């Protein structure tokens, strides 16, 4: 069974698996950015993605804490704090294009 998996992987990999067999995995470098504006756009996309994921995690934690509070006011306050943090994160995601355009104006791109 493991031999079948190795053969299937060798056939599906680009180059027929010769680079894999030699222990060398070809890595393609990302294309260089054409301008400062492209760099700022890429930065905005990364920030929006990371902050969006973190805000969703905060929202999920707040929801679980709120459901598990069972009337405990301390836990309800912690859940509300998590909800506020998530709202702040989502606000950053929504305002990221504006922030990047301001940064672009400062840099002069």
N, C-alpha and C positions, 0 to 999 in steps of 0.2 A: 504493500500500500504506500509506504513513504517513497518508493522508487517511482510510482505512478505520479505522485504529487510533484516530485522533482522534475520529471520529464514534461509534465504539463506546464509547469512554471517556465522551464527552459524554452519551450516552444512559444509561449505567449510573450515572453520578454523581448524587447527590441534587440535585434542583432543575433537572434537565435541562441542567446544565452552564453555566447563566448566570453563576453566581458564579465559575466557573473561567475563563470567557471574559473576565470583567471584571478578573481578576487578584486577586480577593478570595476567600480560602478561609475558609469559616465554621468557627470553632473553638468547640467546646462546652466550657465550663469544667467541671472536675470538681465533683461535689456536695460542699459543705462537710461536714466531719465533725460528727456530731451531739453527740459527747461526747469527753472526754479518753480514755475507754476505746476508742473507735473509732480515735482517732489512734494509740494504742499498739498496737492490733491491726494497723492498716495498717503501722506501723513494723516490727512483728514479721514480717509477711508479706514485706516488702521485704528485711529482713535475712536471713531464711531463704532466700529466692530467690538473693540475691547470694552469700551464703556457700556455699550448696549448689553453685552453678555453679563458684565458685573451688575448692572442695574436689574437685570432679570433675575440674577441669583439673589440679590437683596430683596426683591419683591417676593420671590418664592420663600425665602427664609421668614419674611414678615408674615406671609400667609400661613405658613406652618405654625409659627409662634402664636398667631392670633387664634387659629383653630384649636391649638393645644392649651390655650391659656386657662380654660375652664373657670373663668371668672376671676382669676388672679390679676389684679390691677397692675402689678409690676410687669408681668409678662405682656399684658395688653399695651403698656407704654413702650416696651421694647419692640413689639411688633409695629407700633405706629412710627417709631424711630426708623425701623427698617424700611417702612413704606415711604417715609420722607427722603431717605437716602436714595431709594429707587427712583423717586420722582425727580430728585436733583440729577441723577445719572441720565434719565431720559431727557431732561431739559438740556443737558450738555450735548447729547446726541442730536437733538433737534437744532440746537444753535451752532453746531460744529461748522457747517458751511459759512455762517456769518463770521465766526471767529477766524476761520482760515482766510476769508476775504479781507478782514481787518489786518491780519498778519501779512498778507500779500501786499496790502497797501503800505504797511510800514517798511517792508523789505524793498518795495519798489518793483515788484515783478509784474 
